[in-house]
Amino acid sequence: MNHAQDDLLLVSLIKQGDSRGLDSLFRKYYNSLCRFATYLSNRSDLAEEIVADVFFRIWEKRDTLTVEKNVRSYLFTATRHTCINYMKQEKRIMEDLSEDLIEVNAGPEDELMYRELESRVSDMVDHLPLKRKAIFQLNRFEGFSYNEIAEILSLSAKTVENQMGKAIKQLKLLQKTYRL
């Protein structure tokens, strides 16, 4: 069997609910996908999160997963799209948090301040507890509704709503610590 056929077999296992298929595919492509995501995002910490999210989504959507020919190409394309989505969402959050700090005609000093602010916000989100962080990122970075997140994480929509409220409160408190 060649690599493409091996990969299709792993996808078949994933579609059947066999997590060993996902684990094998993850181990096979994780490093190269992280390098690719780092290249696209220019951030290794974000790259690891993006790749993990790609595999998380594959597992969550295994029932409707349609990969017919080239699994490697599918994974790289999914990583590229996820990276773009993360960067768009991160940009939106940065704009929301920094609209008072950055003028429309920003100069080099303003750009430096913006990048520092962006880094601080990323650090703040990293301080959230794992499940709360996942809920926050799915909602704010990926655009999922509370009901969709509840279904993905096997939680009630009310729990997701409560965790989002707590995440926002925690980020506001951290904002004071970071002096944003």
C-alpha angles and dihedrals in degrees: 000000000000126000094263092054091046089053092049089051089053090050089051090054091049091051088053090054096254106146091196088072091055091046092052093047090047093051091046097052106021098097097044092046090049091052090049093048090047089053091051098042099029088224124100094194091056092043092062091050092049094051092046088051092052091055092042089055092047090055094044092049097038092122092061098031112135115188109150107167124000115032093178091056090046092053094048092047091049090049091051092050093046091049091051091049092049092050093048092050093045090050091051091050091048090050092049093049097042105037090110093049102048124060122215092249097050119183129205093281091051090050090053090050090049092053091048090049090049090053092049093051090050089051090050092053089049089060093063117103110265099255092042090048091050091050092047093048094046090052103037102028101031100032097233118156121237090255092052091049090048090054094046094049096035093241134126118265088239091057090051090049091049092048091050090052090050091047092053092047090048092049091050090053091047089048088064090049091050090042095230 
